[in-house]
């Protein structure tokens, strides 16, 4: 499953926010990735999320594959403020 969303959180996603996102994504069995331009990272990885330097207005694509992919995509898009 694939969904492109625009980040709408008011502040840049820093370590604390990235840790929360990574922890929530670990609840899902599916493989969950986030792509921003040429960089694709595992949404369950704190380092990967921080490396994206996500900020308001940026478009990202959420990719998920597995038994709970739909819920994972929905949850991640909500965490990004989409």
N, C-alpha and C positions, 0 to 999 in steps of 0.2 A: 504494500500500500504506500502511496506517495501523496503528500499534501504540501503545497507551497503556502506559507503564511508570512505576514509582515509582523515583526516584533513591535509590540506596542507598550512594553513596560517603560515607565518614565525615566528610569536610570539605566546605565550600562549594567549588564549582568556580570558581577564580579564573583570572587571566590565563594562567598557565603551563599549567594543565589545559585551559583553553578553546583555547589555541593548539595543543595536542596533538590535541584533538578536531577542530578545524577542519582541521588538516593531514591527518589520517587521512581525513576526509570528502572532501577534494579528490581522493583516489585514485579516487573513484567518479564515473562518468559521470552517474548519476541526479541529479535535483534532490532535495535532502534538506532538510527543514524540521523545526524543533522548535517546538511550541506549548505555552505555559504560560499558562493562563487566557486572557486576551484578546490576548496578545502572541505573534506567530509570527515566527521569525527563520530565516535561512538557516544551516544547520548548518556551512557552509563559511566562515562569517564570524566572525572572532575578536570583533569588536565586538558582533555580534548575540548570540553566546553569553554574553559577559560581561554584557550588558544583561538577560539572563534571571535572573541572580542565583540559579542553581540550588544547592539544598542538599538534604541527606538528608531523605527522607520526602515530597518534593514529587512530584506526578504531572505528567508531561509526555506529550504525544503526538508521536510521530515520524511524519512524513509523507514518503514517497519516491515518486518517479515516474521511471521510466526502465528501461533494460535490466538494470541490476544492483541494482534497488531492494531486493530481498530481502536481499542480502548487506549493503547499506548500513544497512538497518534493524537487522539482527542485530549488526553491528559497533558501531553507535551505542548500542544498548541495553547492550551489554557495557561500553562506555566509561563509561556512566552508572551502572554497577554493578548493572544490573537483571538 
